[in-house]
Amino acid sequence: MSTPVAAQTQQPLSAQPQKIAATMISTEKPESLQEAVRFLNQASFGPDSQTLASVRQQGIEGWINQQLAMPLGPSNLNRTVEIALMSEPVTPWFGSMGFVPPRSSPLWVYQNAAWWEQALTAPDQLRQRVAFALSEILVVSSTEGYLNIRAEALAAWQDLLLQHAFGNYRELLSAVSYSPAMGVFLSHHGNRKADPKKQTSPDENYARELMQLFAIGLYQVNPDGSTRLDSKGQPVPVYTQQDVMELARVFTGWDMVGNLYYGGKGLNVGNLMTPMEFTEKFHDTDSKTLLGKTIPAGLKGKDDVEAALDILFARPEVAPFVSRQLIQRLVTSNPSAAYVKRVSAVFDNNGKGIKGDLAAVVKAILLDPEARQPVMNPDTSAANPPLKLREPILAMSHLLRTLNVQPAAPFNSRQNSQIHDVYWIKRLPIGQNPLNSPSVFNFFEPDFQPVAEGFRDTDDVAPEAAILDVQSLSGFNNRIDLLLNSRDKARLPFQNAQFAEQLQRNGFNSDLNVQIDTSPIAQRFEQYLEQDSNGDFATLNNPAFSLQRQEAISALLDDLQSRLLVVPLAPKARQVVLDYLNGPAVYPKNAPMEANRLVRDSIRLLVMSPEYWVQR
């Protein structure tokens, strides 16, 4: 059996030499199913049958163009409200200022279900995936307790990311700066100008993270992302503490719309669904000096903010800083300097003299030779493409979309109202949940390097390894068991009515209540599991049937590998899996039930293999 992914840290992710040629760009129709699967691992929340067919018909570049042209889809905020009202129709959820208590469940429960529904089913998969990548660079999290309660802010934040995913990064920085979700998370809502008498000064939290994490980073860098060094070989800082203090003065006077207690937080205080509003008396109107540039005195409201953002966006660090992180989130943890430089050039100029065009940047990332080079068999000496570990959210979404995910069967809420057509997913024990990172530094930092022998004396990083541990992988495995044993529509004929009734009754409390359907897989496999004249699987007494069964199981494994893996299991690991699956039948007198069992076991073994958890 292949080793657990948590133990697979002996070789750095870019251990193989890279041989890149521009002629390797694949913009035509993918020649193989696995090539299309690999592309959709980078550009979507996972390949379902419809999206796979679309990519193979249109070609990779054609599919990207179609996705970029799609209009903005339904609102996450609106869907959150719909699910909340469906679940609790007698609760006055929203008033003029937004959220209104009381409630039976926290609003984040419904927001999370709306997020997963869009990720799993929205046709604009590229927009959804880019918005997810942006959410891990421009971080807002429900771990800030107020946002956990007032989760309409998170729904509006998700809409903001979706709206700007193919827009301009400079405009995105503006929207982020006025967002009440960001204002609360990084504490610049209710920020006040300095008061010498009280010896107070503006909160510096957002000003610091805006520069360090959202725009320019800590150090000056070259267009390829490499750090610039001074005469003593030390990195050159981009900004100073004085710059942080000056920028903090810019973000004074902003707070939630309608907040009766400026800077205060409460269950029914202020509107978290619309951009913050400006109150002049709390704003510092004196001149500011930021990164050597002067913002003149007398500017108010957006004029001051936009002047500061223009200064930041003009810095040469923005393009490589943002480009590298987007490459990491979509394609590879360790992009070459040349890859970063090529994408940075597009960020700086989309070909029409425009800087920050995210649509052009995303297309450049996905069509780059380093992203599209062919996948080679790992047992050969040929170079492999860049690698990245899967994030738990993406591992789960890939599995669900591959297994034909559908809404949960109708179930009752705590107010005994029927919930229907909802992808009911709450916070899962898998090490990661949407908009729920532990801090502004995301679930993992872009330069995280595991403490493992294969990474010593290298610059290679593996950010996702920071959250892939025994606890998260065990939780993931347990949820796979739940899906395959209790949520599979193909299992319904084998489940008694009492069990089905219990599932329906407990549907609200479950953290993973959706339906999957493995019957298309089982039907392709079941035809080979013919019974003998006694209605038994005579695997030990009938050598001819035993061989036929082995061939069917091998075909099943190939079928699943083509949809779940880009590189198949290593030969030794494959043989161990086949030996297990070819053991005595568990249900020797029920061919459909035995087929379902073999499908379930095959999926579980493949999904918990290192090959599944390494994105190529």
GULUM-131793 format. One record per residue (C-alpha): residue number from 1; x, z, y. Coordinates in pm, 1 decimal. Each point is the difference from the previous one (the first is absolute). Example, Ala and Ser with C-alpha at 12.3 -4.5 7.8 and 13.67 -1.06 7.14 Angstrom:
2
(1 (1230.0 780.0 -450.0))
(2 (137.0 -66.0 344.0))
***
This chain:
616
(1 (0.0 0.0 0.0))
(2 (124.4 -71.4 350.5))
(3 (108.2 297.8 208.3))
(4 (-236.5 162.1 254.5))
(5 (29.8 -144.3 345.6))
(6 (106.8 337.3 141.7))
(7 (306.0 -12.5 -222.1))
(8 (89.6 -359.1 83.3))
(9 (246.1 70.6 281.3))
(10 (326.8 -92.6 -162.7))
(11 (30.0 -339.2 168.1))
(12 (-52.2 -66.6 370.4))
(13 (-281.2 -236.7 83.9))
(14 (230.6 -274.2 120.2))
(15 (266.5 34.5 -267.4))
(16 (-10.3 -369.3 -90.3))
(17 (177.0 -249.0 228.0))
(18 (-238.5 -205.0 209.5))
(19 (25.9 -379.3 -1.7))
(20 (-228.6 -126.5 271.4))
(21 (-60.8 -358.4 94.9))
(22 (-251.1 -127.5 251.2))
(23 (-110.8 -263.2 -249.3))
(24 (-141.0 277.3 -219.6))
(25 (-295.2 60.6 232.2))
(26 (-319.2 -50.2 -199.9))
(27 (-272.9 -122.9 230.7))
(28 (-165.8 -218.0 -259.5))
(29 (-240.4 108.8 -271.4))
(30 (157.5 271.6 -218.8))
(31 (117.5 -147.7 -327.1))
(32 (-89.3 309.7 -200.7))
(33 (-254.9 277.1 -3.5))
(34 (280.2 253.5 35.7))
(35 (129.6 -166.8 316.0))
(36 (-345.3 33.7 155.0))
(37 (-26.5 362.5 -118.4))
(38 (336.8 77.0 154.1))
(39 (-99.2 -150.5 334.5))
(40 (-327.5 191.4 9.1))
(41 (187.0 324.0 -72.6))
(42 (172.5 -61.2 333.5))
(43 (-293.0 -136.9 200.2))
(44 (-309.8 184.2 -124.2))
(45 (-128.2 313.2 -168.0))
(46 (41.0 -171.1 -334.4))
(47 (-100.2 -320.2 -177.1))
(48 (-357.1 -32.9 -118.3))
(49 (-116.4 -313.9 -178.2))
(50 (-155.5 -157.2 310.7))
(51 (304.5 54.3 221.9))
(52 (234.1 -122.8 -271.7))
(53 (-201.7 -319.3 -32.9))
(54 (4.8 -46.6 377.0))
(55 (378.4 33.7 21.5))
(56 (57.4 -234.7 -289.9))
(57 (-236.3 -258.0 148.4))
(58 (115.4 13.8 363.6))
(59 (363.6 89.3 -47.1))
(60 (171.7 298.0 155.9))
(61 (33.8 -136.8 352.9))
(62 (-352.6 -142.7 -9.0))
(63 (-139.1 338.0 -106.6))
(64 (193.9 178.2 277.1))
(65 (-133.5 -245.4 259.0))
(66 (-355.8 51.8 -122.6))
(67 (41.3 377.7 16.6))
(68 (145.6 -11.4 350.7))
(69 (-296.5 -208.8 115.1))
(70 (-261.5 240.0 -137.6))
(71 (-200.7 187.6 263.3))
(72 (11.1 377.5 15.0))
(73 (-220.8 144.2 -271.9))
(74 (-246.5 292.2 -3.3))
(75 (84.4 321.0 182.4))
(76 (140.8 294.3 -194.6))
(77 (-170.9 232.1 247.1))
(78 (-339.8 -161.7 -51.1))
(79 (34.9 17.0 -377.9))
(80 (103.7 365.5 21.8))
(81 (-316.3 74.2 196.7))
(82 (-213.1 -194.9 -250.2))
(83 (136.9 195.4 -296.5))
(84 (-38.8 331.8 183.7))
(85 (-362.9 -73.2 85.9))
(86 (-69.6 -117.9 -353.4))
(87 (140.9 321.4 -142.2))
(88 (-148.7 238.7 254.9))
(89 (-299.3 -166.7 168.7))
(90 (-128.5 326.1 151.2))
(91 (332.2 97.6 160.9))
(92 (41.8 -92.3 371.1))
(93 (342.8 -155.4 -48.7))
(94 (58.7 -169.3 333.7))
(95 (-99.1 71.8 357.5))
(96 (116.4 -135.0 333.7))
(97 (341.7 161.2 -44.8))
(98 (43.0 -98.3 -364.7))
(99 (-5.2 239.1 -292.7))
(100 (-269.3 269.5 -1.0))
(101 (-16.1 286.8 -253.1))
(102 (-140.2 129.6 -228.7))
(103 (81.9 -200.6 -307.2))
(104 (9.0 39.8 -377.8))
(105 (338.8 -166.8 -40.8))
(106 (291.7 -66.3 234.1))
(107 (-11.5 -341.1 160.8))
(108 (336.4 -101.3 -147.4))
(109 (-170.7 -30.3 -340.1))
(110 (-207.8 -289.8 127.0))
(111 (281.3 -151.9 205.4))
(112 (223.5 -4.2 -307.2))
(113 (-267.0 -178.2 -203.4))
(114 (-37.1 -259.3 276.8))
(115 (379.3 -52.2 12.2))
(116 (24.4 -60.8 -373.4))
(117 (-300.2 -232.8 2.6))
(118 (168.5 -225.5 254.4))
(119 (336.1 10.3 -176.9))
(120 (-154.3 -90.1 -335.5))
(121 (-262.0 -254.2 100.0))
(122 (63.7 -149.3 344.0))
(123 (72.1 -374.6 -9.8))
(124 (257.2 35.0 281.8))
(125 (250.2 157.0 -236.9))
(126 (306.6 -90.9 206.3))
(127 (-142.0 169.5 310.2))
(128 (-85.1 308.0 -206.2))
(129 (348.5 17.3 -147.9))
(130 (174.5 -45.9 336.5))
(131 (-220.5 269.5 154.8))
(132 (108.8 232.1 -281.7))
(133 (364.5 -81.3 72.3))
(134 (-53.4 70.1 369.5))
(135 (-167.7 331.6 -85.1))
(136 (329.2 107.8 -155.7))
(137 (200.8 -89.9 309.7))
(138 (-248.3 112.2 266.0))
(139 (-111.7 312.9 -178.4))
(140 (-319.3 196.9 58.7))
(141 (-99.2 246.9 -269.7))
(142 (-291.0 218.0 -103.6))
(143 (251.1 277.1 -69.1))
(144 (-60.8 84.9 364.5))
(145 (-292.5 230.8 -71.3))
(146 (-214.5 -113.1 291.5))
(147 (19.8 -362.8 -114.2))
(148 (-89.3 110.3 -351.4))
(149 (-324.8 145.7 136.1))
(150 (-62.6 -269.4 262.3))
(151 (83.2 -285.8 -235.1))
(152 (-191.0 -254.4 207.9))
(153 (331.2 -11.2 187.9))
(154 (173.7 -124.8 -315.6))
(155 (-268.0 -264.8 -55.0))
(156 (42.9 -122.3 358.7))
(157 (378.7 8.6 -49.1))
(158 (-29.4 -219.6 -308.8))
(159 (-210.4 -246.2 199.9))
(160 (269.2 -3.0 268.1))
(161 (269.8 -89.6 -255.1))
(162 (-215.7 -272.4 -154.3))
(163 (-79.0 -144.8 340.8))
(164 (367.3 -27.0 96.2))
(165 (150.8 -81.7 -341.1))
(166 (39.5 -368.9 93.5))
(167 (23.1 59.9 373.9))
(168 (290.5 85.1 227.2))
(169 (207.6 311.5 -62.4))
(170 (20.1 69.6 373.8))
(171 (-381.1 8.9 19.3))
(172 (-6.7 219.8 -308.1))
(173 (228.2 252.1 171.9))
(174 (-245.6 12.5 290.7))
(175 (-297.6 58.1 -228.7))
(176 (192.1 269.6 -188.7))
(177 (89.7 179.3 325.3))
(178 (-364.2 27.1 106.2))
(179 (-134.9 85.7 -344.3))
(180 (-157.6 347.6 -17.7))
(181 (110.8 24.8 -363.4))
(182 (362.0 -44.3 106.6))
(183 (-60.9 219.8 304.0))
(184 (-108.6 285.7 -223.2))
(185 (256.6 -63.2 -274.3))
(186 (300.8 -7.1 232.3))
(187 (-151.2 235.5 258.6))
(188 (3.3 -212.1 315.0))
(189 (-376.6 23.1 42.8))
(190 (-54.5 252.5 278.6))
(191 (362.8 -35.4 112.2))
(192 (53.2 141.7 350.9))
(193 (262.6 -58.5 266.6))
(194 (262.9 268.1 47.0))
(195 (-98.1 321.8 175.0))
(196 (308.4 174.9 147.5))
(197 (-199.4 315.3 72.6))
(198 (-104.7 35.3 -361.7))
(199 (334.0 -140.4 -121.2))
(200 (-176.8 -260.6 -214.8))
(201 (99.0 -358.5 -69.1))
(202 (-172.3 -294.8 -172.5))
(203 (-16.6 -10.7 -378.6))
(204 (282.4 -224.8 -126.3))
(205 (-124.5 -61.4 -353.7))
(206 (-152.9 -345.9 40.1))
(207 (270.3 -119.1 240.9))
(208 (270.0 81.0 -254.3))
(209 (-173.5 -151.3 -302.5))
(210 (-105.3 -308.5 194.2))
(211 (365.8 -81.1 52.9))
(212 (148.2 132.6 -323.0))
(213 (-263.2 -110.1 -252.8))
(214 (-224.9 -260.8 157.9))
(215 (218.2 -220.9 219.3))
(216 (378.9 18.4 19.5))
(217 (143.7 257.0 -240.1))
(218 (283.3 240.6 62.6))
(219 (295.9 -235.5 37.5))
(220 (85.6 -334.2 146.8))
(221 (-5.3 -270.9 -265.4))
(222 (94.2 -365.0 -37.8))
(223 (-259.3 -271.0 -70.0))
(224 (67.4 41.0 -373.1))
(225 (-82.0 370.1 13.8))
(226 (358.1 122.2 -30.4))
(227 (94.2 295.2 220.1))
(228 (221.9 -54.6 300.6))
(229 (303.0 227.5 19.6))
(230 (200.1 124.0 295.3))
(231 (379.0 -4.2 34.2))
(232 (19.5 310.0 -219.8))
(233 (-210.2 -153.4 -275.8))
(234 (-307.0 207.4 81.9))
(235 (-358.8 -131.8 32.3))
(236 (-111.6 -61.6 357.7))
(237 (-327.0 181.7 85.9))
(238 (-276.6 -208.5 154.2))
(239 (-150.4 282.5 203.5))
(240 (79.9 352.6 116.3))
(241 (-196.6 321.4 31.0))
(242 (-38.3 -79.7 368.0))
(243 (-175.7 -324.5 -96.5))
(244 (-239.9 199.8 -217.7))
(245 (-79.8 232.7 289.3))
(246 (-54.9 -291.5 238.3))
(247 (-227.1 -182.2 -245.0))
(248 (-202.0 315.8 -65.6))
(249 (-87.2 4.6 371.4))
(250 (-154.9 -345.6 -40.5))
(251 (-247.4 127.4 -258.9))
(252 (-164.6 263.6 215.6))
(253 (-365.8 -3.0 95.8))
(254 (-145.3 -150.9 -319.0))
(255 (-264.9 162.6 -218.2))
(256 (-300.4 -72.7 -217.7))
(257 (-295.8 -156.7 175.3))
(258 (-252.4 261.8 104.6))
(259 (215.1 299.4 -88.7))
(260 (-152.9 285.4 199.6))
(261 (311.8 211.4 -54.5))
(262 (299.2 -217.9 93.5))
(263 (251.3 18.9 -282.3))
(264 (-230.3 209.9 -217.1))
(265 (-106.5 -72.6 -356.7))
(266 (-326.5 89.6 -167.2))
(267 (-254.7 -126.6 -249.2))
(268 (-210.8 -157.9 270.0))
(269 (250.1 -49.2 282.1))
(270 (81.5 -349.9 120.5))
(271 (-38.6 -346.4 -149.3))
(272 (259.1 -95.3 -260.8))
(273 (-138.8 -350.3 -57.0))
(274 (96.8 -155.9 335.0))
(275 (330.3 -18.4 192.3))
(276 (98.3 304.5 204.0))
(277 (-92.9 21.0 368.4))
(278 (223.2 79.7 297.4))
(279 (-36.1 300.6 232.9))
(280 (215.7 -46.5 308.2))
(281 (46.2 364.1 98.6))
(282 (195.9 75.0 -317.1))
(283 (234.1 -300.2 38.3))
(284 (357.0 -2.2 131.0))
(285 (13.6 -277.3 260.3))
(286 (367.4 38.7 95.9))
(287 (250.1 -270.2 -96.2))
(288 (155.3 5.3 -347.4))
(289 (322.4 -142.4 -136.7))
(290 (-19.1 -122.9 -358.9))
(291 (290.0 -161.4 -187.3))
(292 (166.8 -76.9 331.1))
(293 (-311.4 -164.2 148.2))
(294 (-204.7 152.0 282.3))
(295 (-377.2 31.5 -6.1))
(296 (-106.5 27.1 364.8))
(297 (-190.9 297.6 139.4))
(298 (-372.1 -17.7 60.2))
(299 (-99.9 -171.5 -324.2))
(300 (-306.8 140.7 -168.0))
(301 (-170.2 -29.2 -335.7))
(302 (74.7 -314.5 -195.2))
(303 (236.5 -136.9 265.4))
(304 (248.3 277.4 -74.4))
(305 (-40.2 -25.9 -377.3))
(306 (27.8 -378.2 -9.4))
(307 (313.0 3.8 218.6))
(308 (165.5 241.7 -244.4))
(309 (-106.5 -204.7 -303.8))
(310 (138.1 -315.7 161.8))
(311 (338.2 170.9 34.7))
(312 (-2.7 107.2 -364.7))
(313 (-118.7 -337.4 -130.3))
(314 (270.4 -183.6 190.5))
(315 (270.0 179.9 -196.5))
(316 (180.9 -219.0 -256.6))
(317 (-37.4 273.1 -264.5))
(318 (-376.0 -52.6 -34.5))
(319 (16.8 -319.3 -206.8))
(320 (245.7 112.2 -270.6))
(321 (-140.9 353.6 -5.2))
(322 (-358.7 -107.7 -69.5))
(323 (89.3 -308.8 -206.9))
(324 (211.3 193.2 -249.4))
(325 (-272.3 255.9 -60.1))
(326 (-267.4 -266.2 -50.4))
(327 (227.2 -175.3 -250.4))
(328 (45.0 331.7 -180.8))
(329 (-372.8 63.5 -16.6))
(330 (-86.4 -350.4 -123.7))
(331 (294.6 -144.1 -193.3))
(332 (318.9 196.8 -61.4))
(333 (155.9 337.7 72.2))
(334 (340.8 -153.2 65.5))
(335 (-31.8 -324.9 195.5))
(336 (326.3 -176.0 66.3))
(337 (132.5 -8.3 353.7))
(338 (-72.0 -374.2 5.3))
(339 (-363.3 59.8 -100.3))
(340 (-48.5 254.7 278.2))
(341 (168.2 -232.0 250.6))
(342 (-223.2 -294.2 -92.2))
(343 (-317.6 204.7 36.8))
(344 (124.3 168.0 318.2))
(345 (55.1 -341.3 153.4))
(346 (-367.3 -82.6 -63.7))
(347 (-103.0 337.3 143.9))
(348 (197.4 -77.3 316.7))
(349 (-138.5 -353.6 23.6))
(350 (-285.4 -137.2 -208.7))
(351 (101.6 -354.7 91.1))
(352 (-215.8 2.6 311.3))
(353 (208.1 244.8 200.6))
(354 (-216.1 302.7 -95.1))
(355 (152.5 327.0 -114.5))
(356 (-176.6 230.8 -244.5))
(357 (-238.3 -247.5 -168.4))
(358 (-80.0 190.1 -320.8))
(359 (-173.4 -294.6 -166.2))
(360 (317.9 -206.3 33.5))
(361 (213.6 295.2 -113.2))
(362 (-208.7 64.7 -311.4))
(363 (7.7 -366.6 -95.2))
(364 (377.3 -9.2 48.5))
(365 (40.9 307.4 -220.1))
(366 (-207.6 -140.0 -285.7))
(367 (143.7 -354.2 8.5))
(368 (361.8 104.5 40.9))
(369 (234.3 -127.0 -272.8))
(370 (83.9 357.0 -90.9))
(371 (-367.5 75.1 -64.0))
(372 (-79.9 -319.1 -186.9))
(373 (306.0 -51.2 -217.1))
(374 (-91.7 -37.7 -367.5))
(375 (-25.8 303.6 -224.2))
(376 (257.3 -12.7 -275.4))
(377 (-10.0 176.0 -334.2))
(378 (179.9 333.2 46.9))
(379 (184.1 -54.7 -328.0))
(380 (177.9 -306.4 138.3))
(381 (296.3 -6.7 234.3))
(382 (-194.8 -185.4 268.5))
(383 (-66.3 175.6 327.5))
(384 (-324.7 190.6 35.5))
(385 (-205.8 8.7 318.5))
(386 (-2.6 305.6 224.1))
(387 (-190.2 299.2 -135.0))
(388 (-213.2 286.5 122.5))
(389 (-179.0 280.7 -177.8))
(390 (-377.9 -8.1 15.8))
(391 (-179.4 254.5 211.6))
(392 (-265.4 193.0 -197.7))
(393 (-279.8 -138.9 218.9))
(394 (113.7 -356.4 -69.9))
(395 (50.6 70.6 -369.9))
(396 (-357.0 129.9 -20.9))
(397 (-153.3 -281.5 204.8))
(398 (181.2 -264.0 -208.6))
(399 (-133.1 152.5 -320.5))
(400 (-355.2 30.4 131.1))
(401 (-14.2 -356.4 130.0))
(402 (147.4 -134.4 -325.0))
(403 (-266.3 187.7 -197.9))
(404 (-293.3 -146.0 197.1))
(405 (-76.8 312.0 203.5))
(406 (-362.1 46.6 105.6))
(407 (-192.4 269.6 190.0))
(408 (-86.9 325.1 -170.1))
(409 (-326.9 10.4 -188.9))
(410 (-269.4 159.5 220.8))
(411 (35.5 378.2 21.4))
(412 (-143.3 282.6 208.1))
(413 (158.3 177.6 295.2))
(414 (-13.5 371.0 74.2))
(415 (-316.4 -63.6 199.4))
(416 (-142.8 -172.2 -309.3))
(417 (7.6 -336.1 174.6))
(418 (99.3 -297.5 -211.8))
(419 (336.7 -157.6 74.9))
(420 (27.2 -359.2 -113.2))
(421 (234.0 -298.1 41.7))
(422 (284.2 230.3 105.1))
(423 (359.1 4.8 -120.8))
(424 (13.8 377.9 -26.0))
(425 (368.4 93.9 17.9))
(426 (109.7 325.8 154.0))
(427 (353.4 138.8 20.3))
(428 (177.3 -67.9 -327.3))
(429 (280.2 216.8 -149.6))
(430 (242.5 -292.7 -6.9))
(431 (243.3 96.5 276.1))
(432 (-156.3 -213.6 272.5))
(433 (-338.1 -57.8 164.3))
(434 (-103.9 -227.5 289.5))
(435 (67.5 136.1 350.0))
(436 (108.7 330.7 -151.9))
(437 (379.5 8.5 33.5))
(438 (155.1 347.0 35.2))
(439 (150.9 -79.8 341.0))
(440 (61.9 -270.7 258.0))
(441 (299.8 -101.2 -213.9))
(442 (-239.1 -149.5 -256.3))
(443 (-6.9 84.3 -370.7))
(444 (364.3 -105.2 -19.2))
(445 (264.7 -107.0 247.0))
(446 (125.4 -361.4 0.5))
(447 (357.2 107.2 -72.6))
(448 (-72.0 248.0 -279.6))
(449 (268.9 -20.3 -268.6))
(450 (-56.1 169.5 -336.9))
(451 (262.4 240.4 -124.6))
(452 (93.6 -205.9 -302.6))
(453 (317.1 -147.3 -138.0))
(454 (-103.2 -358.7 58.2))
(455 (-34.4 58.0 374.5))
(456 (333.1 170.0 55.8))
(457 (245.6 -189.5 216.1))
(458 (-269.7 -254.0 96.2))
(459 (-221.4 -53.1 302.5))
(460 (-302.5 -70.5 -218.5))
(461 (-319.7 194.3 62.8))
(462 (-319.8 58.1 -197.9))
(463 (-253.6 150.8 241.2))
(464 (-290.1 25.3 -245.1))
(465 (214.0 201.8 -243.1))
(466 (-53.7 298.0 231.0))
(467 (-358.7 34.6 -127.9))
(468 (32.6 -135.5 -354.7))
(469 (58.2 316.1 -199.7))
(470 (-135.2 169.2 -309.6))
(471 (-297.3 143.3 184.8))
(472 (-114.2 -323.5 166.8))
(473 (53.8 -212.9 -311.1))
(474 (-177.7 252.2 -221.3))
(475 (-292.4 -2.1 242.2))
(476 (-0.3 -379.1 -7.0))
(477 (-0.6 -4.8 -380.3))
(478 (-290.4 245.5 -8.3))
(479 (-205.3 -220.7 232.1))
(480 (70.3 -300.1 -222.6))
(481 (-146.6 200.2 -289.9))
(482 (-306.3 77.0 212.9))
(483 (-46.2 -366.0 89.2))
(484 (42.1 -137.9 -349.3))
(485 (-199.1 265.9 -183.2))
(486 (-278.7 81.5 245.6))
(487 (-27.2 -278.7 259.6))
(488 (26.1 -314.5 -211.4))
(489 (-326.8 -192.8 -28.8))
(490 (131.3 -139.4 -327.4))
(491 (-13.8 354.7 -139.9))
(492 (-370.4 51.5 73.3))
(493 (-122.4 -121.4 -342.2))
(494 (223.3 263.1 -162.8))
(495 (-109.8 291.8 220.0))
(496 (-306.2 211.2 -68.6))
(497 (-273.2 52.2 255.9))
(498 (89.6 365.5 55.3))
(499 (356.5 -90.2 95.3))
(500 (-121.0 -271.7 238.0))
(501 (-244.5 243.2 161.7))
(502 (277.3 256.0 51.7))
(503 (218.6 -262.6 168.1))
(504 (-282.7 -90.9 235.9))
(505 (-66.3 364.0 80.9))
(506 (366.3 69.5 79.1))
(507 (56.4 -325.7 184.7))
(508 (10.2 157.9 346.1))
(509 (269.3 250.9 -92.3))
(510 (226.8 -250.7 -170.9))
(511 (306.2 -116.7 191.3))
(512 (-6.5 -340.4 -171.9))
(513 (-350.4 -132.3 -52.8))
(514 (3.1 -376.8 -25.8))
(515 (-71.2 -233.1 -288.8))
(516 (243.9 -231.8 -170.1))
(517 (-77.4 -262.3 -262.0))
(518 (253.0 -83.1 -270.2))
(519 (-252.1 -199.1 -204.3))
(520 (142.6 -340.9 104.9))
(521 (336.0 111.3 -137.5))
(522 (-152.4 145.7 -315.3))
(523 (-209.7 -311.4 -64.3))
(524 (310.1 -219.5 2.5))
(525 (156.0 235.6 -250.5))
(526 (-298.3 100.1 -214.6))
(527 (-39.8 -334.1 -171.9))
(528 (321.9 58.5 -192.3))
(529 (-116.3 334.5 -137.9))
(530 (-224.4 -132.2 -274.1))
(531 (-117.5 249.4 -257.9))
(532 (41.4 -44.4 -372.8))
(533 (-294.7 -18.6 -240.5))
(534 (-38.4 379.3 1.0))
(535 (-14.5 17.0 379.0))
(536 (340.0 167.6 17.6))
(537 (325.8 -80.4 174.9))
(538 (210.0 -29.0 -316.7))
(539 (329.3 17.7 185.7))
(540 (190.2 154.3 -289.1))
(541 (-164.1 -170.9 -298.1))
(542 (-35.5 -355.1 132.0))
(543 (337.5 -143.4 107.9))
(544 (-158.0 -321.1 129.6))
(545 (-239.8 187.5 226.8))
(546 (275.2 237.7 107.4))
(547 (208.3 -296.3 119.3))
(548 (-298.5 -145.2 183.5))
(549 (-56.6 336.9 171.6))
(550 (364.6 21.9 102.8))
(551 (-16.7 -345.9 154.8))
(552 (-316.0 95.5 188.6))
(553 (159.6 318.2 134.7))
(554 (307.6 -193.9 109.9))
(555 (-226.0 -247.0 183.8))
(556 (-185.3 290.8 163.0))
(557 (325.7 149.4 125.4))
(558 (108.3 -337.5 140.8))
(559 (-335.7 -41.5 174.2))
(560 (23.2 340.3 166.6))
(561 (366.4 -37.5 89.7))
(562 (-71.0 -324.6 182.9))
(563 (-244.4 182.6 229.8))
(564 (161.5 341.1 35.4))
(565 (372.8 -74.8 -12.1))
(566 (222.1 -256.9 163.8))
(567 (285.3 50.5 -245.7))
(568 (-115.0 74.2 -357.7))
(569 (100.8 307.9 -192.1))
(570 (356.3 5.7 -125.8))
(571 (12.0 -119.1 -365.2))
(572 (69.1 346.8 -142.1))
(573 (-277.9 157.2 206.3))
(574 (-240.2 -276.6 -98.8))
(575 (73.6 58.9 -368.3))
(576 (-64.3 373.5 33.4))
(577 (-336.3 -73.0 164.1))
(578 (-91.2 -253.5 -269.6))
(579 (96.0 242.4 -277.7))
(580 (-237.5 256.6 148.4))
(581 (-286.3 -245.0 49.6))
(582 (43.1 -141.6 -351.3))
(583 (-54.4 340.5 -157.1))
(584 (-307.3 74.0 -211.9))
(585 (-334.7 -75.2 162.3))
(586 (-163.9 301.3 162.5))
(587 (-349.3 -151.9 -33.4))
(588 (28.8 -205.3 -319.6))
(589 (-374.3 -71.8 -28.8))
(590 (-73.3 -96.7 361.6))
(591 (182.0 -310.3 121.1))
(592 (-117.9 16.8 366.0))
(593 (92.6 367.8 24.7))
(594 (341.7 -59.2 -154.8))
(595 (60.1 -292.0 234.7))
(596 (-90.8 219.9 296.9))
(597 (235.7 270.8 -123.2))
(598 (290.6 -241.9 -34.6))
(599 (-66.7 -144.9 346.8))
(600 (-4.6 349.4 152.6))
(601 (320.7 106.7 -173.3))
(602 (175.8 -323.2 96.0))
(603 (-93.9 38.2 366.0))
(604 (112.7 362.8 12.0))
(605 (336.4 -76.7 -159.9))
(606 (66.2 -294.1 232.3))
(607 (-105.6 177.4 318.3))
(608 (221.4 301.4 -69.8))
(609 (304.5 -215.5 -74.3))
(610 (291.1 -40.5 245.6))
(611 (-74.2 -372.5 8.2))
(612 (-337.2 71.0 162.0))
(613 (141.3 237.6 259.5))
(614 (272.4 -236.2 121.3))
(615 (-130.1 -271.8 231.3))
(616 (210.8 -313.8 -19.0))
***
